[in-house]
Amino acid sequence: MPIVDVELVGDRPPGPGLATDLADRIGAALGAGPGSTWVRLRQLPSERYGESGGVPEGVEPVFVHLLLARRPQAVETVLGDVAREVATATGRPVEHVHVVLAPDGAGRVAFGGHLVS
């Protein structure tokens, strides 16, 4: 059930098929089967992004918000794998990919009206 929101900071538009590529790559990193990882891809223009002290030249981060049914056992390894796959797919340095893991979705998310348990 991975639900993933990916937000690209920057002004260059994402390439065609990037959302599907991200879904495939992130799903594989999470060990999720086909048709079970959903990605929503958004772009945030550079002018709408800031960092304390200013944004270093050329930095275009990627924010990944990840909702899973349950926290993985090897969470640090899994989140590192997700970050590397997103970096590869987007062509951005892995150190600029930030993954946020939401609380477990089991008992909180319903698909077609059916609660994930």
All heavy atoms as an XYZ file, in Angstrom:
851
protein
N       0.789     -1.201      0.000
C       0.000      0.000      0.000
C       0.828      1.261      0.000
O       0.293      2.285      0.328
C      -0.933      0.009      1.198
C      -0.259      0.456      2.495
S      -1.261      1.266      3.725
C      -1.145      2.958      3.302
N       2.090      1.227     -0.330
C       2.835      2.483     -0.260
C       2.158      3.605     -1.062
O       1.839      3.441     -2.233
C       4.196      2.132     -0.862
C       4.328      0.664     -0.665
C       2.937      0.126     -0.796
N       1.912      4.706     -0.374
C       1.434      5.934     -1.005
C       2.572      6.930     -0.860
O       3.043      7.176      0.254
C       0.159      6.459     -0.348
C      -0.962      5.431     -0.473
C      -0.252      7.792     -0.967
C      -2.215      5.795      0.291
N       3.013      7.479     -1.976
C       4.217      8.294     -1.984
C       3.928      9.640     -2.645
O       3.404      9.689     -3.757
C       5.354      7.578     -2.751
C       6.657      8.342     -2.619
C       5.514      6.137     -2.285
N       4.284     10.705     -1.973
C       4.241     12.043     -2.550
C       5.682     12.476     -2.775
O       6.483     12.482     -1.838
C       3.551     13.033     -1.616
C       2.059     12.821     -1.561
O       1.430     12.800     -2.633
O       1.520     12.665     -0.454
N       6.002     12.807     -4.022
C       7.344     13.259     -4.372
C       7.222     14.700     -4.851
O       6.441     14.998     -5.755
C       7.968     12.376     -5.478
C       9.340     12.907     -5.880
C       8.055     10.925     -5.015
N       7.996     15.572     -4.233
C       7.986     16.987     -4.611
C       9.384     17.384     -5.067
O      10.350     17.294     -4.307
C       7.547     17.847     -3.430
C       7.312     19.288     -3.793
C       6.598     20.033     -2.678
O       6.917     19.800     -1.503
O       5.726     20.852     -3.009
N       9.466     17.810     -6.324
C      10.723     18.249     -6.916
C      10.825     19.765     -6.798
O       9.926     20.476     -7.257
C      10.770     17.880     -8.394
C      10.585     16.421     -8.764
C      10.414     16.277    -10.271
C      11.764     15.599     -8.282
N      11.892     20.246     -6.206
C      12.130     21.679     -6.151
C      12.959     22.058     -7.372
O      13.952     21.403     -7.679
C      12.867     22.091     -4.864
C      13.218     23.576     -4.887
C      12.034     21.750     -3.634
N      12.524     23.081     -8.076
C      13.279     23.544     -9.228
C      12.365     23.907    -10.374
O      11.156     23.684    -10.328
N      12.968     24.463    -11.402
C      12.188     24.991    -12.511
C      12.205     24.104    -13.755
O      11.438     24.341    -14.674
C      12.696     26.395    -12.858
C      12.560     27.328    -11.662
O      11.511     27.268    -10.989
O      13.503     28.082    -11.373
N      13.052     23.079    -13.782
C      13.043     22.197    -14.951
C      11.919     21.175    -14.782
O      11.792     20.542    -13.734
C      14.389     21.535    -15.171
C      14.943     20.835    -13.987
C      16.373     20.368    -14.232
N      16.950     20.081    -12.927
C      17.623     19.002    -12.640
N      17.865     18.114    -13.557
N      18.098     18.798    -11.436
N      11.093     21.040    -15.791
C       9.949     20.134    -15.676
C      10.395     18.670    -15.615
O      11.410     18.302    -16.210
C       9.138     20.406    -16.948
C      10.104     21.009    -17.903
C      11.168     21.698    -17.097
N       9.625     17.851    -14.893
C       9.967     16.427    -14.847
C       9.771     15.790    -16.216
O       8.898     16.192    -16.978
C       8.983     15.856    -13.827
C       7.906     16.864    -13.688
C       8.462     18.187    -14.108
N      10.586     14.822    -16.510
C      10.489     14.129    -17.787
C       9.250     13.256    -17.864
O       8.660     12.900    -16.839
N       8.852     12.913    -19.078
C       7.684     12.053    -19.242
C       7.938     10.677    -18.614
O       9.043     10.143    -18.715
C       7.507     11.952    -20.758
C       8.817     12.347    -21.338
C       9.494     13.244    -20.339
N       6.946     10.163    -17.947
C       7.065      8.839    -17.344
C       7.761      8.805    -16.001
O       7.961      7.721    -15.441
N       8.148      9.979    -15.483
C       8.886      9.988    -14.223
C       8.049      9.425    -13.078
O       8.566      8.675    -12.246
C       9.383     11.392    -13.874
C      10.180     11.504    -12.571
C      11.403     10.584    -12.585
C      10.594     12.950    -12.315
N       6.777      9.743    -12.999
C       5.944      9.240    -11.892
C       5.905      7.714    -11.895
O       6.041      7.079    -10.836
C       4.540      9.831    -11.972
N       5.743      7.120    -13.066
C       5.714      5.656    -13.159
C       7.073      5.063    -12.826
O       7.166      4.048    -12.118
C       5.265      5.216    -14.563
O       3.948      5.707    -14.789
C       5.276      3.703    -14.705
N       8.141      5.685    -13.300
C       9.493      5.223    -12.985
C       9.717      5.266    -11.474
O      10.247      4.312    -10.884
C      10.525      6.072    -13.724
C      11.948      5.540    -13.605
O      12.125      4.311    -13.449
O      12.890      6.351    -13.675
N       9.301      6.358    -10.839
C       9.442      6.468     -9.388
C       8.626      5.384     -8.677
O       9.106      4.766     -7.726
C       9.005      7.855     -8.913
C       9.966      8.992     -9.215
C       9.285     10.336     -9.038
C      11.221      8.892     -8.337
N       7.398      5.152     -9.135
C       6.562      4.116     -8.515
C       7.231      2.748     -8.615
O       7.262      1.982     -7.635
C       5.176      4.093     -9.165
N       7.781      2.433     -9.781
C       8.461      1.151     -9.966
C       9.691      1.042     -9.067
O       9.910      0.020     -8.399
C       8.878      0.966    -11.425
C       7.701      0.728    -12.358
O       6.601      0.380    -11.874
O       7.892      0.904    -13.582
N      10.500      2.081     -9.053
C      11.743      2.051     -8.280
C      11.480      2.023     -6.772
O      12.108      1.257     -6.035
C      12.612      3.262     -8.626
C      13.223      3.203    -10.002
C      13.933      4.536    -10.337
N      14.639      4.460    -11.573
C      15.853      3.930    -11.728
N      16.490      3.436    -10.691
N      16.427      3.899    -12.910
N      10.575      2.876     -6.314
C      10.271      2.930     -4.879
C       9.596      1.631     -4.447
O       9.916      1.073     -3.393
C       9.414      4.165     -4.551
C      10.239      5.437     -4.775
C       8.890      4.100     -3.113
C       9.430      6.728     -4.758
N       8.663      1.137     -5.268
C       8.014     -0.133     -4.954
C       9.029     -1.254     -4.815
O       8.945     -2.076     -3.894
N       9.997     -1.306     -5.732
C      11.035     -2.343     -5.657
C      11.866     -2.188     -4.383
O      12.179     -3.173     -3.708
C      11.927     -2.279     -6.895
N      12.230     -0.959     -4.032
C      13.020     -0.714     -2.821
C      12.267     -1.149     -1.571
O      12.869     -1.573     -0.585
C      13.406      0.761     -2.725
N      10.935     -1.056     -1.625
C      10.104     -1.424     -0.480
C       9.674     -2.885     -0.517
O       9.029     -3.372      0.412
C       8.863     -0.529     -0.429
C       9.132      0.957     -0.213
C       7.853      1.759     -0.405
C       9.719      1.193      1.171
N       9.978     -3.575     -1.615
C       9.549     -4.959     -1.748
C       8.058     -5.082     -2.015
O       7.446     -6.108     -1.719
N       7.456     -4.055     -2.602
C       6.023     -4.055     -2.901
C       5.782     -4.645     -4.284
O       6.562     -4.428     -5.204
C       5.472     -2.631     -2.832
N       4.702     -5.371     -4.432
C       4.371     -5.993     -5.705
C       3.835     -4.990     -6.709
O       3.503     -3.856     -6.365
N       3.717     -5.416     -7.966
C       3.180     -4.546     -9.024
C       1.765     -4.067     -8.691
O       0.976     -4.811     -8.114
C       3.158     -5.452    -10.258
C       4.111     -6.558     -9.953
C       4.087     -6.738     -8.467
N       1.492     -2.835     -9.023
C       0.163     -2.267     -8.815
C      -0.150     -1.888     -7.381
O      -1.297     -1.588     -7.063
N       0.866     -1.891     -6.520
C       0.585     -1.600     -5.103
C       1.292     -0.364     -4.569
O       1.169     -0.049     -3.396
C       0.970     -2.813     -4.247
O       2.368     -3.027     -4.296
N       2.038      0.338     -5.415
C       2.720      1.567     -4.993
C       2.179      2.716     -5.821
O       2.202      2.668     -7.043
C       4.248      1.446     -5.192
O       4.730      0.329     -4.442
C       4.971      2.707     -4.735
N       1.683      3.745     -5.146
C       1.082      4.890     -5.812
C       1.932      6.127     -5.549
O       2.267      6.436     -4.408
C      -0.338      5.113     -5.305
C      -1.215      3.951     -5.605
C      -1.841      3.684     -6.790
C      -1.549      2.885     -4.730
N      -2.556      2.520     -6.696
C      -2.389      1.999     -5.437
C      -1.221      2.564     -3.412
C      -2.908      0.846     -4.875
C      -1.738      1.412     -2.855
C      -2.574      0.573     -3.593
N       2.255      6.835     -6.621
C       3.087      8.041     -6.523
C       2.326      9.239     -7.065
O       1.749      9.176     -8.154
C       4.412      7.870     -7.316
C       5.152      9.190     -7.435
C       5.296      6.829     -6.648
N       2.337     10.303     -6.292
C       1.845     11.613     -6.752
C       3.074     12.500     -6.871
O       3.809     12.679     -5.907
C       0.848     12.202     -5.758
C      -0.415     11.365     -5.659
C      -1.399     11.943     -4.686
N      -0.876     11.794     -3.321
C      -1.619     11.933     -2.242
N      -2.897     12.259     -2.332
N      -1.100     11.785     -1.042
N       3.285     13.038     -8.055
C       4.480     13.830     -8.353
C       4.086     15.288     -8.504
O       3.166     15.624     -9.248
C       5.119     13.309     -9.644
C       6.360     14.017    -10.150
C       7.506     13.921     -9.138
C       6.778     13.431    -11.487
N       4.791     16.142     -7.782
C       4.537     17.587     -7.850
C       5.861     18.316     -8.038
O       6.918     17.823     -7.681
C       3.879     18.065     -6.562
C       2.525     17.462     -6.323
C       1.907     18.017     -5.039
N       0.594     17.465     -4.829
C       0.329     16.386     -4.111
N       1.305     15.733     -3.524
N      -0.903     15.948     -3.964
N       5.727     19.525     -8.565
C       6.906     20.374     -8.730
C       6.690     21.662     -7.951
O       5.593     22.237     -7.971
C       7.133     20.693    -10.204
C       8.400     21.474    -10.443
C       8.689     21.641    -11.919
O       7.869     21.325    -12.767
N       9.866     22.146    -12.215
N       7.721     22.103     -7.251
C       7.705     23.359     -6.511
C       8.721     24.291     -7.165
O       9.923     23.987     -7.177
C       8.081     23.127     -5.041
C       8.072     24.342     -4.141
C       6.647     24.867     -3.962
C       8.685     23.999     -2.791
N       8.259     25.405     -7.735
C       9.209     26.326     -8.371
C      10.264     26.824     -7.374
O       9.980     26.986     -6.183
C       8.321     27.487     -8.832
C       6.933     26.944     -8.864
C       6.880     25.877     -7.804
N      11.448     27.054     -7.858
C      12.557     27.508     -7.011
C      12.195     28.728     -6.191
O      12.620     28.854     -5.036
C      13.785     27.823     -7.877
O      14.250     26.668     -8.506
N      11.411     29.617     -6.777
C      11.046     30.855     -6.065
C      10.158     30.602     -4.850
O       9.994     31.473     -4.005
C      10.347     31.822     -7.017
C       9.000     31.315     -7.491
C       8.412     32.153     -8.601
O       9.168     32.731     -9.385
O       7.177     32.226     -8.659
N       9.615     29.387     -4.731
C       8.739     29.062     -3.608
C       9.430     28.146     -2.603
O       8.781     27.522     -1.772
C       7.455     28.430     -4.128
C       6.711     29.422     -5.038
C       5.340     29.010     -5.375
N       4.539     28.946     -4.159
C       3.394     28.292     -4.073
N       2.919     27.651     -5.108
N       2.726     28.268     -2.947
N      10.753     28.061     -2.666
C      11.531     27.226     -1.758
C      12.604     28.066     -1.096
O      13.217     28.927     -1.733
C      12.195     26.063     -2.523
C      13.142     25.268     -1.667
C      12.642     24.388     -0.719
C      14.518     25.417     -1.784
C      13.508     23.666      0.102
C      15.381     24.699     -0.977
C      14.869     23.827     -0.035
O      15.725     23.123      0.770
N      12.839     27.839      0.184
C      13.887     28.557      0.893
C      14.570     27.671      1.917
O      14.035     26.646      2.332
N      15.765     28.070      2.294
C      16.526     27.426      3.359
C      17.066     28.520      4.259
O      17.378     29.615      3.780
C      17.712     26.634      2.801
C      17.344     25.426      1.992
C      18.569     24.644      1.521
O      19.683     24.865      2.061
O      18.409     23.813      0.625
N      17.179     28.222      5.537
C      17.772     29.211      6.438
C      19.200     29.484      5.967
O      19.937     28.566      5.625
C      17.757     28.716      7.880
O      18.457     27.509      7.996
N      19.555     30.739      5.862
C      20.878     31.123      5.375
C      20.960     31.216      3.866
O      21.997     31.533      3.318
N      19.855     30.908      3.178
C      19.833     30.983      1.719
C      20.064     29.625      1.071
O      20.698     28.747      1.646
N      19.553     29.481     -0.109
C      19.698     28.223     -0.863
C      21.008     28.261     -1.633
O      21.232     29.176     -2.427
C      18.518     28.031     -1.850
C      18.677     26.731     -2.620
C      17.186     28.083     -1.123
N      21.883     27.280     -1.411
C      23.126     27.244     -2.169
C      22.852     27.124     -3.677
O      21.877     26.493     -4.094
C      23.832     25.983     -1.655
C      23.223     25.722     -0.317
C      21.805     26.199     -0.431
N      23.685     27.728     -4.465
C      23.546     27.705     -5.918
C      23.459     26.275     -6.432
O      24.250     25.409     -6.051
C      24.748     28.402     -6.558
C      24.676     28.525     -8.053
C      23.611     29.496     -8.524
O      23.355     30.476     -7.809
O      23.042     29.261     -9.601
N      22.477     26.022     -7.273
C      22.338     24.724     -7.916
C      21.654     23.644     -7.092
O      21.475     22.532     -7.570
N      21.272     23.944     -5.853
C      20.623     22.943     -5.017
C      19.134     22.891     -5.347
O      18.444     23.906     -5.292
C      20.834     23.231     -3.514
C      19.965     22.325     -2.656
C      22.299     23.057     -3.150
N      18.662     21.711     -5.731
C      17.258     21.465     -6.035
C      16.839     20.190     -5.316
O      16.934     19.095     -5.867
C      17.037     21.314     -7.539
C      17.341     22.555     -8.334
C      17.130     22.338     -9.822
O      17.578     21.287    -10.338
O      16.528     23.207    -10.456
N      16.397     20.309     -4.060
C      16.083     19.113     -3.291
C      14.830     18.390     -3.793
O      14.045     18.927     -4.577
C      15.875     19.632     -1.869
C      15.635     21.076     -2.002
C      16.237     21.526     -3.287
N      14.687     17.179     -3.318
C      13.508     16.365     -3.566
C      12.996     15.918     -2.204
O      13.765     15.416     -1.381
C      13.849     15.116     -4.415
C      12.599     14.286     -4.656
C      14.500     15.504     -5.726
N      11.702     16.129     -1.975
C      11.076     15.695     -0.733
C      10.171     14.512     -1.036
O       9.326     14.588     -1.926
C      10.276     16.836     -0.101
C      11.150     17.972      0.340
C      11.380     19.053     -0.498
C      11.768     17.946      1.577
C      12.203     20.096     -0.113
C      12.598     18.988      1.976
C      12.810     20.066      1.131
N      10.357     13.429     -0.288
C       9.584     12.208     -0.480
C       8.826     11.937      0.814
O       9.438     11.751      1.869
C      10.511     11.012     -0.800
C       9.698      9.745     -1.000
C      11.381     11.310     -2.014
N       7.499     11.944      0.735
C       6.656     11.624      1.888
C       6.095     10.229      1.653
O       5.420      9.981      0.660
C       5.542     12.658      2.051
C       6.086     13.999      2.411
N       6.161     14.437      3.705
C       6.616     14.977      1.651
C       6.707     15.641      3.726
N       7.002     15.989      2.483
N       6.378      9.347      2.583
C       6.118      7.930      2.412
C       5.125      7.443      3.467
O       5.368      7.582      4.668
C       7.454      7.199      2.570
C       7.607      5.753      2.241
C       7.213      5.478      0.794
C       9.052      5.333      2.475
N       4.001      6.889      2.998
C       3.000      6.297      3.887
C       2.966      4.800      3.611
O       2.675      4.378      2.485
C       1.620      6.915      3.637
C       0.458      6.302      4.403
C       0.651      6.447      5.909
C      -0.846      6.957      3.976
N       3.305      4.013      4.619
C       3.308      2.554      4.523
C       2.311      1.992      5.525
O       1.995      2.636      6.528
C       4.700      2.002      4.850
C       5.875      2.559      4.053
C       7.194      2.017      4.606
C       5.720      2.215      2.595
N       1.842      0.783      5.277
C       0.943      0.140      6.242
C       1.652      0.000      7.585
O       1.076      0.312      8.630
C       0.485     -1.222      5.731
N       2.908     -0.451      7.527
C       3.696     -0.640      8.748
C       5.143     -0.235      8.504
O       5.672     -0.443      7.423
C       3.654     -2.103      9.184
C       2.322     -2.495      9.768
C       2.212     -3.976     10.071
N       0.838     -4.309     10.353
C      -0.120     -4.408      9.434
N       0.155     -4.205      8.169
N      -1.366     -4.700      9.772
N       5.768      0.272      9.532
C       7.182      0.650      9.481
C       8.026     -0.591      9.168
O       7.833     -1.629      9.792
C       7.562      1.232     10.843
C       8.982      1.675     10.980
C       9.210      2.134     12.436
N      10.549      2.600     12.609
C      10.893      3.877     12.649
N       9.978      4.804     12.559
N      12.149      4.221     12.799
N       8.945     -0.503      8.212
C       9.777     -1.671      7.898
C      10.735     -2.011      9.037
O      11.116     -1.139      9.822
C      10.541     -1.238      6.647
C      10.397      0.225      6.543
C       9.232      0.649      7.387
N      11.122     -3.272      9.113
C      12.054     -3.727     10.164
C      13.383     -2.970     10.084
O      13.854     -2.442     11.068
C      12.305     -5.235     10.041
C      11.112     -6.075     10.394
C      10.776     -6.011     11.872
O      11.640     -5.830     12.719
N       9.501     -6.160     12.177
N      13.987     -2.973      8.909
C      15.283     -2.313      8.703
C      15.023     -0.924      8.125
O      15.425     -0.621      7.004
C      16.156     -3.151      7.784
N      14.375     -0.071      8.910
C      13.881      1.208      8.395
C      14.981      2.079      7.797
O      14.798      2.676      6.740
C      13.063      1.962      9.473
C      13.940      2.427     10.621
C      12.301      3.119      8.868
N      16.128      2.153      8.434
C      17.207      3.008      7.922
C      17.710      2.513      6.568
O      17.930      3.307      5.648
C      18.354      3.086      8.922
C      19.356      4.167      8.566
C      20.336      4.445      9.689
O      20.094      4.061     10.845
O      21.359      5.075      9.381
N      17.846      1.217      6.422
C      18.278      0.635      5.147
C      17.239      0.899      4.064
O      17.580      1.311      2.948
C      18.510     -0.882      5.301
O      19.541     -1.078      6.272
C      18.913     -1.513      3.976
N      15.983      0.657      4.373
C      14.901      0.837      3.397
C      14.804      2.298      2.961
O      14.692      2.594      1.767
C      13.561      0.331      3.962
C      12.403      0.737      3.076
C      13.605     -1.180      4.137
N      14.863      3.230      3.904
C      14.772      4.645      3.534
C      15.981      5.081      2.718
O      15.857      5.895      1.801
C      14.603      5.517      4.781
C      13.319      5.277      5.574
C      13.220      6.253      6.734
C      12.085      5.336      4.699
N      17.146      4.528      3.003
C      18.325      4.798      2.184
C      18.153      4.278      0.771
O      18.504      4.950     -0.205
N      17.575      3.080      0.652
C      17.305      2.516     -0.678
C      16.326      3.393     -1.452
O      16.516      3.652     -2.643
C      16.740      1.098     -0.555
C      17.751      0.086     -0.044
O      18.966      0.397     -0.035
O      17.313     -1.014      0.356
N      15.282      3.863     -0.772
C      14.304      4.743     -1.420
C      14.992      6.016     -1.893
O      14.805      6.450     -3.036
C      13.126      5.059     -0.482
C      12.264      6.202     -1.021
C      12.271      3.810     -0.252
N      15.802      6.620     -1.037
C      16.501      7.862     -1.405
C      17.395      7.653     -2.624
O      17.414      8.478     -3.538
C      17.318      8.383     -0.224
N      18.113      6.543     -2.660
C      18.998      6.274     -3.800
C      18.201      6.064     -5.086
O      18.587      6.548     -6.155
C      19.896      5.075     -3.508
C      21.074      5.424     -2.602
C      22.032      4.261     -2.415
N      21.461      3.182     -1.622
C      21.348      3.203     -0.288
N      21.766      4.261      0.385
N      20.825      2.180      0.357
N      17.085      5.364     -5.016
C      16.253      5.140     -6.206
C      15.658      6.455     -6.715
O      15.600      6.697     -7.919
C      15.149      4.118     -5.914
C      15.656      2.714     -5.731
C      16.317      2.121     -6.962
O      16.091      2.609     -8.092
O      17.068      1.147     -6.797
N      15.218      7.304     -5.796
C      14.667      8.604     -6.198
C      15.763      9.466     -6.818
O      15.546     10.120     -7.840
C      13.993      9.313     -5.003
C      13.651     10.755     -5.331
C      12.745      8.536     -4.566
N      16.944      9.447     -6.230
C      18.068     10.217     -6.783
C      18.392      9.752     -8.198
O      18.585     10.578     -9.105
C      19.289     10.086     -5.877
N      18.432      8.463     -8.406
C      18.731      7.919     -9.731
C      17.663      8.335    -10.738
O      17.965      8.788    -11.841
C      18.840      6.384     -9.671
O      19.915      6.043     -8.795
C      19.094      5.793    -11.050
N      16.393      8.194    -10.359
C      15.290      8.505    -11.279
C      15.229      9.982    -11.629
O      14.894     10.351    -12.752
C      13.961      8.061    -10.677
N      15.556     10.846    -10.670
C      15.428     12.292    -10.888
C      16.718     12.946    -11.355
O      16.707     14.117    -11.747
C      14.960     12.998     -9.602
O      15.935     12.789     -8.561
C      13.589     12.503     -9.164
N      17.834     12.220    -11.279
C      19.119     12.797    -11.663
C      19.633     13.818    -10.667
O      20.430     14.687    -11.022
N      19.212     13.685     -9.431
C      19.656     14.620     -8.389
C      20.529     13.881     -7.381
O      20.372     12.673     -7.188
C      18.441     15.234     -7.701
C      17.544     15.909     -8.748
C      16.780     17.032     -8.226
N      15.931     17.596     -9.280
C      14.984     18.451     -9.026
N      14.749     18.839     -7.792
N      14.278     18.946    -10.018
N      21.436     14.585     -6.719
C      22.313     13.921     -5.749
C      21.508     13.322     -4.592
O      20.558     13.944     -4.101
C      23.226     15.037     -5.244
C      23.088     16.156     -6.217
C      21.733     16.018     -6.849
N      21.904     12.138     -4.157
C      21.175     11.471     -3.072
C      21.164     12.325     -1.804
O      20.200     12.286     -1.034
C      21.733     10.051     -2.811
C      23.121     10.108     -2.201
C      20.773      9.233     -1.964
N      22.201     13.135     -1.600
C      22.228     13.978     -0.391
C      21.189     15.099     -0.448
O      20.952     15.766      0.554
C      23.631     14.545     -0.126
C      24.203     15.388     -1.230
C      25.021     14.587     -2.239
O      24.936     13.352     -2.288
O      25.773     15.240     -2.999
N      20.550     15.285     -1.600
C      19.485     16.287     -1.726
C      18.098     15.658     -1.722
O      17.108     16.341     -1.958
C      19.662     17.109     -3.000
C      20.910     17.933     -2.998
N      21.364     18.567     -4.121
C      21.809     18.227     -2.023
C      22.486     19.216     -3.839
N      22.769     19.008     -2.571
N      18.029     14.352     -1.461
C      16.745     13.650     -1.392
C      16.412     13.418      0.074
O      17.190     12.806      0.811
C      16.795     12.305     -2.143
C      15.473     11.555     -1.986
C      17.120     12.528     -3.618
N      15.265     13.925      0.502
C      14.856     13.864      1.906
C      13.572     13.042      2.014
O      12.563     13.372      1.381
C      14.649     15.265      2.457
C      15.788     16.188      2.125
N      17.076     15.971      2.573
C      15.843     17.295      1.355
C      17.875     16.939      2.104
N      17.144     17.745      1.356
N      13.623     11.967      2.791
C      12.495     11.045      2.909
C      11.856     11.221      4.286
O      12.537     11.138      5.309
C      12.945      9.586      2.710
C      11.746      8.642      2.788
C      13.682      9.418      1.383
N      10.546     11.453      4.280
C       9.768     11.597      5.507
C       8.849     10.384      5.612
O       8.039     10.143      4.721
C       8.931     12.895      5.482
C       8.093     13.019      6.747
C       9.833     14.112      5.282
N       8.967      9.637      6.695
C       8.149      8.451      6.909
C       6.983      8.809      7.820
O       7.181      9.216      8.967
C       8.992      7.329      7.525
C       8.296      6.010      7.794
C       7.754      5.406      6.497
C       9.260      5.043      8.476
N       5.764      8.664      7.306
C       4.558      8.949      8.083
C       4.309      7.813      9.081
O       4.817      6.705      8.915
C       3.360      9.092      7.145
N       3.502      8.074     10.108
C       3.106      6.986     11.011
C       2.410      5.872     10.233
O       1.856      6.101      9.152
C       2.133      7.663     11.981
C       2.485      9.119     11.928
C       2.956      9.362     10.514
N       2.431      4.666     10.785
C       1.822      3.509     10.128
C       0.420      3.826      9.624
O      -0.391      4.434     10.328
C       1.747      2.324     11.086
C       3.105      1.722     11.388
O       4.117      2.201     10.835
O       3.143      0.763     12.168
N       0.144      3.379      8.391
C      -1.161      3.606      7.780
C      -2.203      2.574      8.184
O      -3.404      2.809      8.054
N      -1.756      1.391      8.661
C      -2.701      0.345      9.068
C      -3.631      0.905     10.141
O      -3.197      1.513     11.110
C      -1.952     -0.870      9.589
N      -4.935      0.720      9.901
C      -5.936      1.228     10.834
C      -6.292      2.683     10.612
O      -7.153      3.228     11.294
N      -5.632      3.332      9.636
C      -5.888      4.752      9.361
C      -6.244      5.024      7.910
O      -6.705      6.106      7.588
C      -4.647      5.605      9.687
C      -4.191      5.580     11.095
C      -3.036      6.546     11.397
N      -2.019      6.669     10.373
C      -1.797      7.779      9.643
N      -2.517      8.853      9.803
N      -0.825      7.800      8.756
N      -5.968      4.086      6.996
C      -6.154      4.314      5.570
C      -7.139      3.284      5.026
O      -7.043      2.094      5.345
C      -4.809      4.204      4.814
C      -5.001      4.365      3.322
C      -3.810      5.233      5.338
N      -8.076      3.755      4.204
C      -9.049      2.850      3.586
C      -8.961      2.976      2.072
O      -8.917      4.081      1.542
C     -10.458      3.182      4.052
N      -8.942      1.842      1.386
C      -8.947      1.796     -0.078
C     -10.318      1.292     -0.496
O     -10.711      0.191     -0.111
C      -7.847      0.871     -0.606
C      -6.470      1.426     -0.376
C      -5.704      0.985      0.681
C      -5.962      2.392     -1.209
C      -4.437      1.491      0.898
C      -4.696      2.915     -1.018
C      -3.933      2.465      0.048
N     -11.013      2.096     -1.274
C     -12.361      1.705     -1.708
C     -13.277      1.455     -0.534
O     -14.183      0.638     -0.606
N     -13.044      2.150      0.561
C     -13.867      1.996      1.753
C     -13.456      0.849      2.662
O     -14.104      0.591      3.662
N     -12.356      0.141      2.310
C     -11.902     -0.991      3.114
C     -10.644     -0.594      3.875
O      -9.616     -0.279      3.270
C     -11.619     -2.208      2.240
C     -12.832     -2.657      1.472
N     -13.841     -3.367      2.061
C     -13.192     -2.446      0.199
C     -14.782     -3.598      1.167
N     -14.406     -3.040      0.020
N     -10.746     -0.622      5.199
C      -9.648     -0.224      6.066
C      -8.489     -1.207      5.953
O      -8.685     -2.430      6.011
C     -10.141     -0.152      7.514
C      -9.232      0.528      8.518
C      -9.024      2.004      8.144
C      -9.828      0.412      9.910
N      -7.278     -0.685      5.789
C      -6.072     -1.506      5.786
C      -5.805     -1.913      7.223
O      -5.770     -1.068      8.117
C      -4.870     -0.716      5.220
C      -3.588     -1.523      5.344
C      -5.120     -0.317      3.781
N      -5.634     -3.216      7.443
C      -5.386     -3.669      8.826
C      -4.015     -4.275      8.968
O      -3.318     -4.514      8.047
C      -6.448     -4.673      9.240
O      -6.499     -5.754      8.349
